[in-house]
Amino acid sequence: MTPRFLRFHESSRAMTLRELLITRRQELGLTREELAQLLGPRWTAGDIRRLETSQTIMPSWIRVQMLSSALGLPIETMLHGFYEPDPPLT
């Protein structure tokens, strides 16, 4: 049997950082303002908006690490874009 992550990687394209951020933030039920608060005083809802609308193509390494931690995603996922969203609750 093929491991699940291999099947996923073979059948899905990588998400962009923008797509990862939007998908995961929505899964967690966070607004841009709430995510910015989780990230700390140097973050604003505008920073999140710029990332989600691709106005900021790639944040600094430290910001990627902070996003990874706040969103509960491995740093590898943030860098490579392979992520399988949680199934919807029924």
C-alpha positions as CSV (number, residue, x, y, z in Angstrom):
1,M,0.0,0.0,0.0
2,T,1.3,3.5,-0.9
3,P,1.7,5.9,2.0
4,R,-1.0,8.5,2.1
5,F,1.4,11.4,1.7
6,L,2.8,10.0,-1.5
7,R,-0.6,9.6,-3.0
8,F,-1.5,13.1,-2.0
9,H,1.7,14.6,-3.5
10,E,1.2,12.7,-6.7
11,S,-2.4,13.7,-7.2
12,S,-2.4,17.3,-6.0
13,R,-0.5,20.4,-6.9
14,A,1.3,22.4,-4.3
15,M,-0.6,25.3,-2.8
16,T,0.9,28.8,-2.9
17,L,1.7,30.5,0.3
18,R,-1.3,32.7,-0.3
19,E,-3.6,29.7,-0.7
20,L,-2.2,28.0,2.4
21,L,-2.7,31.1,4.5
22,I,-6.3,31.6,3.4
23,T,-7.2,27.9,3.7
24,R,-5.7,27.4,7.1
25,R,-6.9,30.7,8.6
26,Q,-10.4,29.9,7.5
27,E,-10.1,26.3,8.9
28,L,-9.1,27.8,12.3
29,G,-12.0,30.3,12.1
30,L,-9.7,33.3,12.5
31,T,-10.2,36.7,11.0
32,R,-7.1,38.6,9.7
33,E,-7.1,40.7,12.8
34,E,-7.2,37.7,15.1
35,L,-4.3,36.0,13.2
36,A,-2.3,39.2,13.4
37,Q,-2.9,39.3,17.2
38,L,-1.7,35.7,17.5
39,L,1.5,36.6,15.5
40,G,2.4,39.5,17.8
41,P,2.7,43.3,17.9
42,R,4.7,43.6,14.7
43,W,1.9,42.1,12.6
44,T,-1.2,43.9,11.4
45,A,-4.4,42.7,9.6
46,G,-2.9,44.7,6.6
47,D,0.1,42.4,6.6
48,I,-2.1,39.3,6.4
49,R,-4.2,41.0,3.7
50,R,-1.1,41.7,1.6
51,L,0.0,38.1,1.9
52,E,-3.5,36.8,1.0
53,T,-3.8,39.1,-2.0
54,S,-0.2,38.4,-3.2
55,Q,0.9,42.0,-2.7
56,T,3.7,40.5,-0.7
57,I,5.1,37.6,-2.6
58,M,7.4,36.1,0.0
59,P,7.7,37.3,3.6
60,S,11.0,37.1,5.5
61,W,12.2,33.8,6.9
62,I,11.3,34.8,10.4
63,R,7.8,35.8,9.3
64,V,7.3,32.4,7.6
65,Q,8.4,30.7,10.8
66,M,6.0,32.8,12.8
67,L,3.1,32.0,10.4
68,S,4.0,28.3,10.6
69,S,3.8,28.3,14.3
70,A,0.6,30.4,14.5
71,L,-1.2,28.3,11.9
72,G,0.0,25.0,13.3
73,L,1.6,23.9,10.1
74,P,5.1,22.4,9.7
75,I,7.6,24.7,8.2
76,E,8.0,22.3,5.3
77,T,4.4,22.8,4.4
78,M,4.8,26.5,4.4
79,L,7.8,26.2,2.1
80,H,6.7,23.5,-0.3
81,G,2.9,24.1,-0.2
82,F,1.8,20.5,0.2
83,Y,-1.2,20.5,2.5
84,E,-4.3,18.4,2.7
85,P,-7.1,20.5,4.5
86,D,-9.0,18.8,7.3
87,P,-12.2,17.2,6.1
88,P,-15.3,19.3,7.0
89,L,-17.0,18.4,10.2
90,T,-20.4,16.7,9.8
